[in-house]
Amino acid sequence: MSDKNKLSVQALQWQDDVLLVLDQRQLPGTIIYDHCKTAASVAEAIKLMRVRGAPAIGIAAGYGVVLSVKKHYVSSPGNWRILVKEDIELLSGSRPTAVNLFWALEQMQKKINEITGNPINEVEQLAIRIHQDDIASNKKMGRLGADILGDAKSVMTHCNAGALATGGYGTALGVIRSAVERGGLTVFAGETRPWLQGARLTAWELAQDGIAVILIADSAAAYLMASNQIDWIIVGADRIAKNGDVANKIGTYSLAVLAKQHGVKMMVVAPTSTIDWDISDGSQIAIEERSAIELLPECYLQSDSIVTAWNPVFDVTPAELISVIVTENGVAMNPVAGGVEKLKK
Ligand code: MRU
């Protein structure tokens, strides 16, 4: 790889019989890769958010299937298909909202169904291709998104839709990387409570590439927009419905409402593997609720505490609040007018 194409941050590295997963719970203080050698350990890494972000979850699951096939084809040649199917079910239960997970597992299952001989090589090649295609899509979306930004001076992003959340380069952060390369762009990142994907991951990831970033408290976004400091909000997505409604990290919807009030434009960047062609609108998207423990201060964790928490980790932004959806197949400007159907290939 030339220096220009080198990926600075890699959430996932495949090494034949082991998937290396950069433990994102420990960033930015500790940089450590977990060694996942079974589908169950990959499912656990997704569930615990050691790996997170819609495309990265799908890619990790693909490699999880490879680990499963390698194990069961050798140890149980008579019924490996049944055992691999069980692992696929386990992987599909790891997180509910990002459709990339189910998309990748479906690709893997389809390939397995087609194979008559030794499946190992073909299944491994497919997982690697899903990973490589994602990086290529991100590079393409980066260029398309930067074209749309034109001479915008300042943007804000939410959560982490970067290299850490994908095969590499990132979706929203891919556009930001590409735009920064073309000229001066001021980048704001919301801290993204409660898990702090913005403060811990986006700020760290951009800094690794020498891209300056200004962190704000989530609650400062309205004032940032009211004081005319940003032109665009740029985010990724976990699932996009056919009508252009977008599920993404909790708080995206509030940003979109604020953007409308202040004349700021809203860009969603996601590969078509994030589009759920089976659902007509965002009301059909399963929204993950995570444990109250991730939100509550420690003093409220005793079993007799009357302080509890509600912790939905995604929300749905209606298409009418989105200016453009950028995919590797092209862009849907003003998606409320025609949804995303034209991006299907
Ligand atoms: O809970 P997370 O950290 O997995 O949520 C991630 C997001 O919401 C991202 O914005 C989305 O997956 C797009 S990543 C390219």
Residues whose N, C-alpha, C, O or C-beta is under 5 A from the ligand:
A	BS01	MRU	R52 G53 A54 H158 C159 N160 A161 G162 A165 T171 Q197 G236 A237 D238 N248 K249
